[in-house]
Every structure is written in C-alpha cells, then in structure tokens.
Amino acid sequence: MRTYALNAGSVALLQDLRVWDALPPDARTAVWDMRVQGDVPAGRRPAALHFSAYEQSVQALAWIVDAAELDAVLASAVRFAPHITVVAEAVQAPLTVVAEGKDAASRAALGVKVDTQAYGHSGVAARLRSDQPHAGLARQWFRSPDILALLPFDRPSPGHSYGLVWSVPQDRAQALLAMAPAEFEQALAQATGGEAGSLALDGPRAAWPLRLSRAQAVSGPGWVLVGDAAHVVHPLAGQGLNLGLADVQALAGVIAQREPWRGLGDEKLLRRYARRRHLPTLAMAGVTDALWHLFAQESPLWREARHRGLQWVDRLGPLKKALTARALNS
Ligand SMILES: Cc1cc2nc3c(=O)[nH]c(=O)nc-3n(C[C@H](O)[C@H](O)[C@H](O)COP(=O)(O)OP(=O)(O)OC[C@H]3O[C@@H](n4cnc5c(N)ncnc54)[C@H](O)[C@@H]3O)c2cc1C
C-alpha cells in the first residue's frame, strides 16, 4: 500500500539507471499542484499554501511512485546487470555500503552509535479511491496532532486513486487500523472535510512508528552508510527515500572522481562522501523536525501563529519558490 513521493533528483538517478522508464505508466503519477492547509483557529477562514509546477517552471513538483513496483523493477535491473553478482553471504570487499534501513545490523556491528528520538506517532499508509478526479493535486493537512497527506496516484483507478500517509499519535494509529473500513472512511471524510471527494479504502492499511535518527558517523575505513541506515526523517515532507537516493548519487560521484591511486575503501575518499551529504541531510532533518514540533503545539496562540505563518509564506513568492526548489532536489 506504500507510495513514495520522489523528487526530480531521484527521478534523474532512476532514469540514468534505466529503471524509471521500466515502471508501468500507472505506477508513476506526476504531481502538478500541491495544497497545504493548516488548522483553523476559531472564527478564522481556512488558510492554505499553494505550490504549482507551472509557477516553479518545472515539469512536475514530484512523482508518486508505487513502492512495490519500484522494488520489483530495481530487483529485475539487478538480475540483468552483468556487472552485479548477488551473494547470499557476507564477502570480503574493499568497500561495504550499508543500506539496511533504520535498524541496520551491520551498522551496529561496526560500532556506530545512533542518536534517535521517537516521535510517539505512527504513519498510517493506505491506498484510496475517490469519486472525484485527483487532477495531479497533492493535498496535505498540517494540524495538531495529525498530519495527513493525499498523494495523487493512478493505481488501481487511473486519475482517481490516492496514496494516504497519515501521521497520528500511536494509540490513534492503532485505533485507525482496527476500525472497520466504513468507520475508517468516515474518519477520513472528517479529517479531509470531503475536499478530495468521497474517499474509499482500496486495499489494506498499515502503520510505521516514526522517528528522527542520525548515525554519529557515516563513513570509516572500507565502509559507508546510506539511506535510513544513516538518517531517518519524519515523512511529513516525503523526503526519506529522496535523501537516500541522493546519498547513492553522491557516493557514486565521489568514487568516479577519485584519484587513480586511491582504493575504494580509502578513508579519506569516503570522508568526501560524508562531507558532501552532511549539510543536506542535517538541513532536511532540521526542517522536518521543526515543522513537526511547530504543528505539535496545541495552544490557541500557536494555532493563530501557524495560521498567519501559512498566509504569510503563501504571499511571499520568492520564499515559497525557494522552499519548493529545496524540496525538489534534496
Ligand atoms: C509512512 C511513511 C511514508 C513515507 N513516504 C515517503 C515518501 O513519500 N518519499 C520518500 O522519499 N520517503 C518516504 N518515506 C521514507 C522512506 O520509506 C525511507 O526513507 C526509505 O524506505 C529508506 O530506504 P532504505 O533503502 O534506506 O531503507 P529500507 O527501505 O528500510 O530498506 C532496507 C532494506 O534492506 C533490507 N536488509 C536489512 N538488512 C539486510 C541484510 N543484512 N542483508 C540484506 N538485506 C537487508 C531490509 O529488509 C530492507 O528491505 C516514508 C516513510 C514512512 C514510514
């Protein structure tokens, strides 16, 4: 049921790998517009931020991709790549790239410490179908205590499907998973105010506990960490996998540009990768964490401040453009 929002940088990497074009057309949907709404203080009209590919002069703000299909196409690319050998057991290699996700066992074996902060929230994901066309519009509601995203998608109903990512406190996530479909759909209707039409479940639901984490080191002699093994961010901006793919691209670049006498596991070489990724990953962790804390505040004063902030950013064209450009290429 998972979908990923991929940015232009990730799509370019997948195109280079000839993986992007192998995805069936209904497994990748372009996002033309995005509407971000906040909570509405008593007596106020709803405020919203609008982003558009047209305003940004880009082909699309993001692409929503079927996670299982992307896995399958990557697995098939690996099978047919003559320079890749799949091994069943650990082998000696000059460079080991640890890409085992947030609980990476090899990272622990390397003795790398990780700073972790659990959000106490879970991300509920599901596939939905609407009675109204999505028109390439991604919708997001930032409120206290939940953050809800509807990502336009073409599977299984072309033009009418959505990927749902709903970040809620953990007990609420359990309740949402336990609800009968009709009750869940009613909760969704309430949370979205029917703005995306009447939404029906189109498959199973699942939830993932959310955390912020960062490895204290991402490189050493003969090893590097990439993706969630190196850093985990809140999915409110849909940037986790994008950061991981940007790690891969940076590492490939560092290796390709190395001096001829430097081996693949050279500590100094791998430190270049660590340096290249330090600021972008720190910045994304900082932004997503700050947004989460900003919207976690329940008091009316905070609601009012958020409401004004949204209106303010929406009117400030250059700031909005800069924010979008940042998200388009992590
Ligand atoms: C609800 C939710 C929604 C999200 N939405 C988005 C989004 O829209 N866009 C986005 O960019 N990101 C999103 N993310 C974040 C994204 O899912 C992660 O950042 C991304 O999956 C990390 O990729 P990874 O390959 O580093 O780790 P993982 O996806 O965790 O993959 C690691 C893999 O390694 C395997 N593995 C582990 N140990 C070994 C071993 N020893 N040998 C072999 N294999 C091993 C695991 O089984 C797993 O398959 C979302 C996250 C959540 C929770």
The ligand as an SDF file (V2000), in Angstrom:
LIG
                    3D

 53 58  0  0  0  0  0  0  0  0999 V2000
    4.6830    6.1170    6.2710 C   0  0  0  0  0  0  0  0  0  0  0  0
    5.9230    6.5030    5.5170 C   0  0  0  0  0  0  0  0  0  0  0  0
    5.8180    7.1960    4.3120 C   0  0  0  0  0  0  0  0  0  0  0  0
    6.9700    7.5770    3.6050 C   0  0  0  0  0  0  0  0  0  0  0  0
    6.8340    8.2780    2.4430 N   0  0  0  0  0  0  0  0  0  0  0  0
    7.9430    8.6670    1.7610 C   0  0  0  0  0  0  0  0  0  0  0  0
    7.8570    9.3950    0.5220 C   0  0  0  0  0  0  0  0  0  0  0  0
    6.7580    9.7150    0.0510 O   0  0  0  0  0  0  0  0  0  0  0  0
    9.0030    9.7680   -0.1050 N   0  0  0  0  0  0  0  0  0  0  0  0
   10.2320    9.4510    0.3910 C   0  0  0  0  0  0  0  0  0  0  0  0
   11.2480    9.8250   -0.2120 O   0  0  0  0  0  0  0  0  0  0  0  0
   10.3470    8.7480    1.5510 N   0  0  0  0  0  0  0  0  0  0  0  0
    9.2450    8.3540    2.2420 C   0  0  0  0  0  0  0  0  0  0  0  0
    9.3750    7.6310    3.3900 N   0  0  0  0  0  0  0  0  0  0  0  0
   10.7120    7.2710    3.8740 C   0  0  0  0  0  0  0  0  0  0  0  0
   11.2130    6.0200    3.1280 C   0  0  0  0  0  0  0  0  0  0  0  0
   10.3200    4.9540    3.2800 O   0  0  0  0  0  0  0  0  0  0  0  0
   12.5690    5.6100    3.6770 C   0  0  0  0  0  0  0  0  0  0  0  0
   13.3980    6.7290    3.8220 O   0  0  0  0  0  0  0  0  0  0  0  0
   13.2310    4.6340    2.6790 C   0  0  0  0  0  0  0  0  0  0  0  0
   12.4340    3.4890    2.5380 O   0  0  0  0  0  0  0  0  0  0  0  0
   14.6140    4.2500    3.1800 C   0  0  0  0  0  0  0  0  0  0  0  0
   15.1840    3.3940    2.2360 O   0  0  0  0  0  0  0  0  0  0  0  0
   16.4010    2.4410    2.6660 P   0  0  0  0  0  0  0  0  0  0  0  0
   16.6400    1.6120    1.4370 O   0  0  0  0  0  0  0  0  0  0  0  0
   17.4840    3.2310    3.2470 O   0  0  0  0  0  0  0  0  0  0  0  0
   15.8120    1.5410    3.8450 O   0  0  0  0  0  0  0  0  0  0  0  0
   14.6270    0.4720    3.7930 P   0  0  0  0  0  0  0  0  0  0  0  0
   13.5170    0.9310    2.9120 O   0  0  0  0  0  0  0  0  0  0  0  0
   14.3110    0.1610    5.2240 O   0  0  0  0  0  0  0  0  0  0  0  0
   15.2730   -0.7970    3.0820 O   0  0  0  0  0  0  0  0  0  0  0  0
   16.3130   -1.5370    3.6800 C   0  0  0  0  0  0  0  0  0  0  0  0
   16.2160   -2.9410    3.1250 C   0  0  0  0  0  0  0  0  0  0  0  0
   17.3770   -3.6860    3.4950 O   0  0  0  0  0  0  0  0  0  0  0  0
   16.9640   -4.9720    3.8740 C   0  0  0  0  0  0  0  0  0  0  0  0
   18.0140   -5.5350    4.7500 N   0  0  0  0  0  0  0  0  0  0  0  0
   18.2800   -5.2270    6.0350 C   0  0  0  0  0  0  0  0  0  0  0  0
   19.3510   -5.8970    6.4790 N   0  0  0  0  0  0  0  0  0  0  0  0
   19.7960   -6.6550    5.4350 C   0  0  0  0  0  0  0  0  0  0  0  0
   20.8790   -7.5590    5.2460 C   0  0  0  0  0  0  0  0  0  0  0  0
   21.7460   -7.8360    6.2250 N   0  0  0  0  0  0  0  0  0  0  0  0
   21.0150   -8.1410    4.0560 N   0  0  0  0  0  0  0  0  0  0  0  0
   20.1760   -7.8710    3.0440 C   0  0  0  0  0  0  0  0  0  0  0  0
   19.1380   -7.0090    3.1430 N   0  0  0  0  0  0  0  0  0  0  0  0
   18.9490   -6.4140    4.3300 C   0  0  0  0  0  0  0  0  0  0  0  0
   15.6160   -4.7570    4.5410 C   0  0  0  0  0  0  0  0  0  0  0  0
   14.8640   -5.9470    4.5480 O   0  0  0  0  0  0  0  0  0  0  0  0
   15.0140   -3.7040    3.6310 C   0  0  0  0  0  0  0  0  0  0  0  0
   14.3550   -4.2970    2.5320 O   0  0  0  0  0  0  0  0  0  0  0  0
    8.2410    7.2470    4.1240 C   0  0  0  0  0  0  0  0  0  0  0  0
    8.3490    6.5540    5.3350 C   0  0  0  0  0  0  0  0  0  0  0  0
    7.2060    6.1880    6.0300 C   0  0  0  0  0  0  0  0  0  0  0  0
    7.3470    5.4470    7.3430 C   0  0  0  0  0  0  0  0  0  0  0  0
  1  2  1  0
  2  3  1  0
  2 52  2  0
  3  4  2  0
  4  5  1  0
  4 50  1  0
  5  6  2  0
  6  7  1  0
  6 13  1  0
  7  8  2  0
  7  9  1  0
  9 10  1  0
 10 11  2  0
 10 12  1  0
 12 13  2  0
 13 14  1  0
 14 15  1  0
 14 50  1  0
 15 16  1  0
 16 17  1  0
 16 18  1  0
 18 19  1  0
 18 20  1  0
 20 21  1  0
 20 22  1  0
 22 23  1  0
 23 24  1  0
 24 25  2  0
 24 26  1  0
 24 27  1  0
 27 28  1  0
 28 29  2  0
 28 30  1  0
 28 31  1  0
 31 32  1  0
 32 33  1  0
 33 34  1  0
 33 48  1  0
 34 35  1  0
 35 36  1  0
 35 46  1  0
 36 37  1  0
 36 45  1  0
 37 38  2  0
 38 39  1  0
 39 40  1  0
 39 45  2  0
 40 41  1  0
 40 42  2  0
 42 43  1  0
 43 44  2  0
 44 45  1  0
 46 47  1  0
 46 48  1  0
 48 49  1  0
 50 51  2  0
 51 52  1  0
 52 53  1  0
M  END
$$$$
